[in-house]
Amino acid sequence: MSVVVDGHPAPLLRLEGVQKTFGPTRALKDANLTIPTGGVVHVLIGENGSGKSTLLGVLSGQIRHDAGTVSLEGRPVRFGSPVAALRHGVAMVSQEIAVAPDLSVAENVLLGRGQVRRWAGISRSASRSKAQGVLERLDFDVDPDCPVRRLRPDQRQMVEIARALTAEARILILDEPTSSLTDDEVGSLFATVRRLKAQGVAIIFVSHRMQELFEIADDITVLRDGVTVAEGSAASFTPESLVSAMLGEDPPAGREGGSAASAGVGSDDPVALRVSGLVVPGSVEDFRLDLRRGEIVGLAGLVGAGRSEVLESIFGARGHAAGTFEIHGKPYVPHGPRRAIAHGIGFVPADRKADGLVLGMSVGANMTMVDTHDAPRLAPPARGRGAATVARVAASLRLNPQLAETGTARLSGGNQQKVAVAKWLVRRPGVLLLDEPTRGVDVMAKADIHQELRAIAAAGSALLVNSSEIDELLTLCHRVLVMFRGRVVADLAVPDTDDSEILKLAGGQPC
Ligand SMILES: Nc1ncnc2c1ncn2[C@@H]1O[C@H](COP(=O)(O)OP(=O)(O)OP(=O)(O)O)[C@@H](O)[C@H]1O
């Protein structure tokens, strides 16, 4: 029974005046959020570090707040753990998809609920059919016995959503669910979100992608510096008013738009990276590329098309079966990151936590780690070296200078991504490989990163960029290589193509 206030039923969820401090950082100062009923999509938005994940952590039982109230249907609650939150019908699907890869789809869907424990008396077939029921509710066509390791990222995410539904979640939190999905996968996720909404589930959705959030949102809450600064129906906002609310000021003019193509790279410009006949068994077939000085080339394609594998092989982080490589006309044989860096190649990997950053070190140390101009070793340089460059790059990406001494693990996800990119902007390698360079960064920081990447290209670096966002490739690149099942199926000059052509080619359809 929900509580009735002034003749009205209390809202399904209300957070009022929520505060949370981590050491010296006041992550939440006065966070408020209201969801009146089920059957709505509520978008939470704010700059990197504004407190979104902390707020979701409070709501999902992962973080204990210091002050303020959280109430469900008028009753104050304080969750001591995610399990306690789940018991109240609040479930979260986090950015880092948490599935057990060796268990089956059905086992994952029922994980944590006890149904798969045989000693508990529940049969395999009963478990399987329960899981099947939830998968049908999601219209998710997958074999319940298939090991999760065989699924694509979007399918794994669906398994997590199914798990939340098994727990009878009334409030489902999706924290940046689209950040590792390609455009077509986002479409199917949105179909699922709409289906759940029609079934009465309230969905809290975090995204930095402006266009898609207007597509899906009923209501929006904006956080700035730990404070809720705006809330209302999606129709009451425009992209511009949202950015103004996030920033607390009018957005700077002319940051986005304008492709780097206008800078012009001609066939006379020297080739910085030449790749011929690259083969990575099971992933890449006969990949060829001449990447010129000052050029920005994009890689487009579906998940599994071989895009990341191309970058990883060039950097020597992954083996290859065939292929030759040249850097500035000289032969180069990839063999581990250290050799690549010594040859003037930089790499921003897709998984910043595992490969891109040393989380135990400070932001400053991470940013200067590869700025060892002659020595190929990855080592933190002497204190103070390159300080001016680091300060300039940090400022250009809106990284607070006070963060320099902060442990990188303590940064918000988007700010970690900025550091992963910034360390190469400090170094300015001759060839920079970037895998999803703006994953999880806010809309302003994305424009800042693009601007800085254009600047290092204009200064002579050659960039190869993998992105699942076609818009990003069209904004940033001179040309785009479209990959399908390991092969390049098109090499398109950016002014002469558009997202629908790229999408078709990426799906294996001829244009
Ligand atoms: N465990 C922690 N220890 C110290 N500081 C933290 C911790 N978690 C978060 N913070 C700090 O709290 C602030 C808010 O971080 P939070 O992750 O909530 O931001 P966010 O809005 O989710 O950012 P993003 O969009 O980048 O994911 C940041 O300054 C962050 O550095």
The ligand as an SDF file (V2000), in Angstrom:
LIG
                    3D

 31 33  0  0  0  0  0  0  0  0999 V2000
   34.8280    6.2650   -4.4500 N   0  0  0  0  0  0  0  0  0  0  0  0
   35.1460    7.5520   -4.6420 C   0  0  0  0  0  0  0  0  0  0  0  0
   36.1680    8.1350   -3.9770 N   0  0  0  0  0  0  0  0  0  0  0  0
   36.4800    9.4360   -4.1780 C   0  0  0  0  0  0  0  0  0  0  0  0
   35.8170   10.2630   -4.9960 N   0  0  0  0  0  0  0  0  0  0  0  0
   34.7830    9.7360   -5.6900 C   0  0  0  0  0  0  0  0  0  0  0  0
   34.4000    8.3780   -5.5610 C   0  0  0  0  0  0  0  0  0  0  0  0
   33.3470    8.1520   -6.3790 N   0  0  0  0  0  0  0  0  0  0  0  0
   33.0790    9.3220   -6.9930 C   0  0  0  0  0  0  0  0  0  0  0  0
   33.9390   10.2770   -6.5760 N   0  0  0  0  0  0  0  0  0  0  0  0
   33.9470   11.6870   -6.9950 C   0  0  0  0  0  0  0  0  0  0  0  0
   32.6210   12.1680   -6.8920 O   0  0  0  0  0  0  0  0  0  0  0  0
   32.3240   13.0560   -7.9690 C   0  0  0  0  0  0  0  0  0  0  0  0
   31.0980   12.5610   -8.7150 C   0  0  0  0  0  0  0  0  0  0  0  0
   31.4400   11.3810   -9.4000 O   0  0  0  0  0  0  0  0  0  0  0  0
   30.3770   10.5060  -10.1950 P   0  0  0  0  0  0  0  0  0  0  0  0
   31.0680    9.2520  -10.6450 O   0  0  0  0  0  0  0  0  0  0  0  0
   29.1520   10.3580   -9.3880 O   0  0  0  0  0  0  0  0  0  0  0  0
   30.1000   11.4470  -11.4630 O   0  0  0  0  0  0  0  0  0  0  0  0
   29.2590   11.1420  -12.8000 P   0  0  0  0  0  0  0  0  0  0  0  0
   28.3150   12.2650  -12.9880 O   0  0  0  0  0  0  0  0  0  0  0  0
   28.6760    9.7740  -12.7360 O   0  0  0  0  0  0  0  0  0  0  0  0
   30.3920   11.2180  -13.9220 O   0  0  0  0  0  0  0  0  0  0  0  0
   30.5360   10.4670  -15.3530 P   0  0  0  0  0  0  0  0  0  0  0  0
   29.5720   11.1150  -16.2880 O   0  0  0  0  0  0  0  0  0  0  0  0
   31.9390   10.7810  -15.7380 O   0  0  0  0  0  0  0  0  0  0  0  0
   30.3010    8.9930  -15.1480 O   0  0  0  0  0  0  0  0  0  0  0  0
   33.5870   13.1170   -8.8360 C   0  0  0  0  0  0  0  0  0  0  0  0
   34.3150   14.2500   -8.4370 O   0  0  0  0  0  0  0  0  0  0  0  0
   34.3360   11.8480   -8.4590 C   0  0  0  0  0  0  0  0  0  0  0  0
   35.7260   12.0300   -8.6440 O   0  0  0  0  0  0  0  0  0  0  0  0
  1  2  1  0
  2  3  1  0
  2  7  2  0
  3  4  2  0
  4  5  1  0
  5  6  2  0
  6  7  1  0
  6 10  1  0
  7  8  1  0
  8  9  2  0
  9 10  1  0
 10 11  1  0
 11 12  1  0
 11 30  1  0
 12 13  1  0
 13 14  1  0
 13 28  1  0
 14 15  1  0
 15 16  1  0
 16 17  2  0
 16 18  1  0
 16 19  1  0
 19 20  1  0
 20 21  2  0
 20 22  1  0
 20 23  1  0
 23 24  1  0
 24 25  2  0
 24 26  1  0
 24 27  1  0
 28 29  1  0
 28 30  1  0
 30 31  1  0
M  END
$$$$
